[in-house]
Amino acid sequence: MAADPRFHAAAGPLPLSRLAEVAGLAVPEGAGDRLFSGVGTLDAAGPDEVSFLDSRRWISSLKQTRAGAVVLAVEHAAAVPEGCVALISPAPVLSFARIASVLHPPEAPGGARHPTAVVGEGAQIGEGCEIGAYAVIEEGVVLGPRCIVGPHAHIGRNCVFGADCRILSHVTATHCLAGDRVTLNPGCRVGSEGFGFATGPRGEHVTVPQLGRVILEDGVEVGANSCIDRGSGNDTVIGPGTRLDNLVMLGHNVRTGRGCVIVAQAGISGSTTLGDFAVVAAQAGLTGHLTIGAKARIGAQAGVMADVPAGMDVLGSPAQPVRDAMRGYAALRKLGQAKAAAAAEKKTSD
């Protein structure tokens, strides 16, 4: 379906030439002046909306679409119906995302401060910041220009956020230094005390003070209800452009490189390091003090107990290279089938 204007404001109508320019695409001759107001799926988009195709399985929907323009690969262009503009792209989803971001830009801060918000002494609030109802910004906090602080958000004393950050509803951020364009989605917890303790001779647990910080570099996005512990001595550092999905847990002293992706319900234990552009899929678990190389990929529900070299894909628990894991699964399947066949043969003979 198309974007609901009650929830997703539109910047259009905008000419197709402008949208194509943002995505780096060519516009067929004579189509550049056509105006577009939004985006939608192939089945729901109308003549003033842009859609996309990223798989041959949706060809039937493409042939019947009413969309005014469709972003797609060159090999699918012949299926575009009459009256619909084909925008040829080598990466249709990426191009569509850029177009959608122009037609439906993120909410801009309005610069208002709700009367119930509490701002501590010495806090520096940048120009154009918006602060929601019952938000608490403690003393010494620094917010760069055009930040949004949502309702009931709490920013602990002396935290620093750069320009254009979004600290949304019910977020808690303490012991945190953040760059520009950082997004903390609703309910996430940044800077909480890490899980560090020593056990005494009578079984008592003594907390080891967690004296580090959380560093969020430019463009980091943290999903709803995710948790990032502050460092125990060194800092927890999330590299520029890294994306955390919802319900992700990062322990103390974890460090990620640039552009890492960590998917829902994954957990990374303390002092583990991820190289640039590493991917950790859903529900994977990583033990502590590991090194995951650049562009390595950890499969869903993998249990990682050893270092993973750069560029390697691993799967299973304990995690192993994908080919080895798949061979192991196949062997187990054959073993099970053989056992079932033997049992059936025995039953027949009896």
C-alpha positions as CSV (number, residue, x, y, z in Angstrom):
1,M,0.0,0.0,0.0
2,A,1.0,3.6,-0.3
3,A,2.2,5.7,2.7
4,D,-0.6,6.9,5.0
5,P,-0.4,10.7,5.1
6,R,-1.7,10.7,8.6
7,F,1.6,9.2,9.7
8,H,4.0,9.9,6.9
9,A,4.2,13.4,5.7
10,A,5.0,13.9,2.0
11,A,7.3,16.6,0.5
12,G,5.8,16.3,-3.0
13,P,4.6,16.8,-5.6
14,L,8.1,16.8,-7.0
15,P,9.3,16.4,-10.7
16,L,10.6,13.0,-11.7
17,S,13.8,14.7,-12.9
18,R,14.5,15.7,-9.3
19,L,13.8,12.3,-7.9
20,A,16.0,10.6,-10.5
21,E,18.8,13.0,-9.8
22,V,18.8,12.1,-6.1
23,A,19.0,8.4,-7.1
24,G,21.6,8.9,-9.8
25,L,19.3,7.6,-12.5
26,A,18.5,8.7,-16.1
27,V,15.0,9.8,-17.0
28,P,13.5,8.8,-20.3
29,E,13.0,11.8,-22.7
30,G,9.9,13.7,-22.0
31,A,9.2,12.3,-18.6
32,G,11.2,14.6,-16.4
33,D,8.4,17.1,-15.7
34,R,5.9,14.5,-14.5
35,L,5.0,15.2,-10.8
36,F,5.0,12.5,-8.1
37,S,3.7,12.8,-4.5
38,G,4.7,9.5,-2.8
39,V,5.7,5.9,-3.1
40,G,3.9,2.6,-2.9
41,T,4.0,-1.1,-3.7
42,L,3.4,-2.3,-7.2
43,D,-0.1,-3.4,-6.3
44,A,-1.2,-0.2,-4.5
45,A,0.7,2.7,-6.1
46,G,-1.2,5.1,-8.3
47,P,-0.2,7.3,-11.2
48,D,1.5,9.9,-9.0
49,E,3.5,7.4,-7.0
50,V,6.8,5.6,-7.5
51,S,7.3,1.9,-6.9
52,F,10.1,-0.6,-7.4
53,L,10.8,-4.2,-8.5
54,D,13.7,-6.2,-7.1
55,S,12.8,-9.8,-8.0
56,R,11.4,-11.6,-11.0
57,R,8.7,-13.2,-8.8
58,W,6.8,-9.9,-8.8
59,I,6.7,-9.6,-12.6
60,S,3.0,-10.3,-12.7
61,S,2.4,-7.4,-10.3
62,L,4.6,-5.1,-12.5
63,K,2.6,-5.9,-15.6
64,Q,-0.6,-4.8,-13.8
65,T,0.7,-1.9,-11.8
66,R,-0.9,1.6,-12.0
67,A,2.3,3.2,-10.6
68,G,3.5,6.3,-12.6
69,A,7.2,5.1,-12.4
70,V,9.0,2.0,-11.3
71,V,12.6,1.6,-10.3
72,L,13.9,-1.8,-11.6
73,A,16.8,-3.6,-13.3
74,V,17.3,-3.3,-17.0
75,E,16.3,-7.0,-17.7
76,H,12.8,-6.4,-16.3
77,A,12.1,-3.1,-18.2
78,A,10.2,-4.9,-21.0
79,A,7.4,-5.8,-18.6
80,V,6.7,-2.2,-17.6
81,P,3.1,-1.3,-18.7
82,E,2.3,1.6,-21.1
83,G,2.2,4.9,-19.3
84,C,4.6,3.8,-16.6
85,V,8.1,5.3,-16.6
86,A,10.9,2.7,-16.2
87,L,13.8,4.0,-14.1
88,I,16.7,1.7,-14.8
89,S,19.0,1.0,-11.8
90,P,21.7,-1.5,-11.1
91,A,20.5,-1.5,-7.4
92,P,16.7,-0.9,-7.5
93,V,16.1,-1.1,-3.7
94,L,18.9,1.4,-3.0
95,S,17.7,3.8,-5.7
96,F,14.1,3.5,-4.4
97,A,15.2,4.2,-0.9
98,R,16.8,7.4,-2.0
99,I,13.7,8.5,-3.8
100,A,11.4,7.5,-0.9
101,S,13.6,9.5,1.5
102,V,13.1,12.7,-0.6
103,L,9.3,12.2,-1.0
104,H,8.8,11.2,2.6
105,P,11.6,12.8,4.6
106,P,12.1,12.2,8.3
107,E,10.2,14.5,10.7
108,A,12.0,17.8,11.1
109,P,12.4,19.3,14.6
110,G,9.9,22.1,15.3
111,G,12.1,23.9,17.8
112,A,9.5,23.7,20.6
113,R,10.1,22.8,24.2
114,H,7.2,21.2,26.0
115,P,6.4,22.9,29.4
116,T,6.7,19.6,31.3
117,A,10.3,19.0,30.0
118,V,13.1,19.3,32.6
119,V,16.4,20.8,31.5
120,G,19.2,20.9,34.0
121,E,21.5,23.7,34.9
122,G,24.3,24.3,32.4
123,A,22.8,22.2,29.6
124,Q,23.5,23.5,26.2
125,I,20.6,23.1,23.8
126,G,21.4,23.8,20.1
127,E,19.4,25.9,17.8
128,G,16.2,24.4,16.6
129,C,16.1,21.5,19.0
130,E,12.7,20.0,19.9
131,I,12.1,18.6,23.4
132,G,9.0,16.5,24.1
133,A,6.7,16.1,27.1
134,Y,8.3,14.9,30.4
135,A,11.7,14.6,28.8
136,V,14.6,15.0,31.3
137,I,17.9,16.5,30.2
138,E,20.3,16.6,33.1
139,E,22.9,19.2,33.9
140,G,25.9,19.6,31.6
141,V,24.3,17.9,28.6
142,V,25.2,19.3,25.2
143,L,22.8,18.9,22.3
144,G,23.8,20.0,18.8
145,P,21.5,21.9,16.5
146,R,18.2,20.4,15.2
147,C,18.0,17.5,17.6
148,I,14.8,15.8,18.6
149,V,14.3,14.6,22.2
150,G,11.1,12.5,22.5
151,P,8.6,12.3,25.3
152,H,9.9,10.7,28.5
153,A,13.4,10.4,27.2
154,H,16.2,10.8,29.7
155,I,19.7,12.1,28.9
156,G,22.1,11.7,31.8
157,R,24.4,14.4,33.0
158,N,27.3,15.6,30.8
159,C,26.2,13.5,27.7
160,V,27.0,15.0,24.4
161,F,25.1,14.6,21.1
162,G,26.0,16.3,17.8
163,A,23.8,17.8,15.2
164,D,20.6,16.3,13.9
165,C,20.3,13.5,16.5
166,R,17.0,11.8,17.3
167,I,16.6,10.6,20.9
168,L,13.1,9.2,20.8
169,S,10.5,8.4,23.4
170,H,11.5,6.5,26.6
171,V,15.2,6.4,25.6
172,T,17.7,6.4,28.4
173,A,21.2,7.6,27.5
174,T,23.9,8.0,30.1
175,H,27.8,8.1,30.0
176,C,27.4,8.7,26.3
177,L,29.3,10.8,23.7
178,A,27.6,10.8,20.3
179,G,28.4,12.3,16.9
180,D,26.1,13.8,14.3
181,R,22.9,12.1,12.9
182,V,22.7,9.5,15.6
183,T,19.2,7.9,16.1
184,L,18.2,6.2,19.3
185,N,14.8,4.5,18.7
186,P,12.1,4.2,21.4
187,G,13.0,2.4,24.6
188,C,16.6,1.7,23.9
189,R,19.1,1.9,26.8
190,V,22.6,3.3,26.2
191,G,25.3,3.6,28.8
192,S,23.9,1.3,31.5
193,E,26.3,-0.5,33.9
194,G,28.0,-3.5,32.3
195,F,27.7,-7.0,33.6
196,G,30.9,-7.1,35.6
197,F,31.4,-8.7,39.0
198,A,33.7,-10.8,41.1
199,T,32.6,-13.6,43.3
200,G,33.9,-13.8,46.9
201,P,34.8,-16.9,49.0
202,R,31.3,-17.2,50.4
203,G,29.6,-16.9,47.0
204,E,28.9,-13.2,47.3
205,H,28.9,-11.2,44.0
206,V,30.9,-7.9,44.2
207,T,30.2,-5.4,41.4
208,V,33.3,-4.3,39.5
209,P,32.8,-0.5,38.9
210,Q,32.0,0.1,35.2
211,L,34.1,3.3,34.6
212,G,34.0,3.6,30.8
213,R,31.7,5.4,28.3
214,V,29.7,4.7,25.2
215,I,30.9,6.3,22.0
216,L,28.4,6.5,19.2
217,E,30.0,7.7,16.0
218,D,28.3,9.7,13.2
219,G,25.3,8.1,11.6
220,V,24.8,5.3,14.2
221,E,21.2,4.0,14.5
222,V,20.1,1.9,17.5
223,G,16.8,0.0,17.3
224,A,13.9,0.0,19.7
225,N,14.6,-1.7,23.1
226,S,18.2,-2.4,22.3
227,C,20.8,-2.1,25.0
228,I,24.5,-0.9,24.9
229,D,26.5,-1.2,28.1
230,R,29.1,1.4,28.9
231,G,32.7,0.2,29.0
232,S,34.2,-1.3,32.2
233,G,37.5,0.5,31.8
234,N,37.9,1.0,28.1
235,D,35.0,2.5,26.1
236,T,32.2,0.7,24.2
237,V,32.6,2.1,20.7
238,I,30.0,1.9,17.9
239,G,31.6,2.8,14.6
240,P,30.2,5.3,12.1
241,G,27.1,4.2,10.1
242,T,26.6,1.0,12.2
243,R,22.9,-0.2,12.4
244,L,21.5,-2.1,15.3
245,D,18.1,-3.7,14.9
246,N,15.5,-3.9,17.7
247,L,16.3,-6.0,20.8
248,V,20.1,-6.2,20.3
249,M,22.4,-6.5,23.3
250,L,26.0,-5.2,23.3
251,G,28.1,-5.8,26.4
252,H,30.8,-3.6,27.9
253,N,33.9,-2.7,25.8
254,V,32.4,-4.1,22.5
255,R,33.8,-2.2,19.5
256,T,32.4,-2.2,16.0
257,G,33.9,-0.8,12.9
258,R,32.2,1.2,10.1
259,G,28.9,0.2,8.7
260,C,28.3,-3.0,10.8
261,V,24.8,-4.5,10.8
262,I,23.5,-6.3,13.9
263,V,20.1,-7.9,13.6
264,A,17.3,-8.5,16.1
265,Q,17.9,-10.4,19.3
266,A,21.6,-10.8,18.6
267,G,23.8,-10.6,21.7
268,I,27.5,-9.8,21.8
269,S,29.5,-10.3,24.9
270,G,32.0,-7.9,26.4
271,S,35.3,-6.9,24.7
272,T,34.4,-8.5,21.3
273,T,35.5,-6.5,18.3
274,L,33.7,-6.4,14.9
275,G,35.6,-5.2,11.8
276,D,34.2,-2.8,9.2
277,F,30.9,-4.0,7.6
278,A,30.6,-7.2,9.6
279,V,27.1,-8.6,9.8
280,V,25.6,-10.4,12.8
281,A,22.2,-12.0,11.9
282,A,19.2,-12.5,14.1
283,Q,19.5,-14.3,17.5
284,A,23.2,-15.0,17.0
285,G,25.3,-15.1,20.2
286,L,29.0,-14.1,20.4
287,T,31.1,-14.9,23.5
288,G,33.5,-12.3,24.8
289,H,37.0,-11.2,23.8
290,L,36.5,-12.3,20.2
291,T,37.7,-10.7,16.9
292,I,35.3,-10.8,14.0
293,G,37.0,-9.7,10.8
294,A,35.9,-7.1,8.3
295,K,32.9,-8.2,6.1
296,A,32.5,-11.4,8.0
297,R,28.9,-12.7,8.3
298,I,27.5,-14.5,11.3
299,G,24.4,-16.5,10.4
300,A,21.1,-16.5,12.3
301,Q,21.1,-18.3,15.6
302,A,24.9,-19.0,15.3
303,G,26.8,-19.6,18.5
304,V,30.3,-18.0,18.0
305,M,33.0,-19.1,20.4
306,A,36.1,-18.4,18.3
307,D,37.5,-15.6,16.2
308,V,36.1,-15.3,12.7
309,P,38.5,-14.3,9.9
310,A,37.7,-11.3,7.6
311,G,35.2,-12.2,4.8
312,M,34.2,-15.5,6.2
313,D,30.5,-16.7,6.6
314,V,29.8,-18.9,9.6
315,L,26.7,-20.8,10.7
316,G,25.6,-23.1,13.4
317,S,26.4,-23.7,17.1
318,P,29.2,-23.9,17.6
319,A,29.7,-21.7,14.5
320,Q,31.7,-23.0,11.6
321,P,32.2,-22.1,8.0
322,V,29.0,-22.3,6.1
323,R,30.1,-25.2,3.8
324,D,31.2,-27.3,6.8
325,A,27.9,-26.5,8.6
326,M,25.8,-27.5,5.6
327,R,27.7,-30.7,5.2
328,G,27.2,-31.5,8.9
329,Y,23.4,-30.9,8.6
330,A,23.3,-33.1,5.5
331,A,25.1,-35.9,7.3
332,L,22.8,-35.7,10.3
333,R,19.8,-35.8,8.0
334,K,21.1,-38.9,6.2
335,L,21.9,-40.5,9.6
336,G,18.3,-39.9,10.7
337,Q,16.9,-41.3,7.5
338,A,19.0,-44.4,7.7
339,K,17.9,-45.0,11.3
340,A,14.3,-44.5,10.4
341,A,14.6,-46.9,7.5
342,A,16.3,-49.5,9.7
343,A,13.6,-49.2,12.3
344,A,10.9,-49.6,9.5
345,E,12.7,-52.7,8.1
346,K,12.9,-54.3,11.6
347,K,9.2,-53.7,12.2
348,T,8.3,-55.3,8.9
349,S,10.5,-58.3,9.5
350,D,8.9,-58.8,13.0
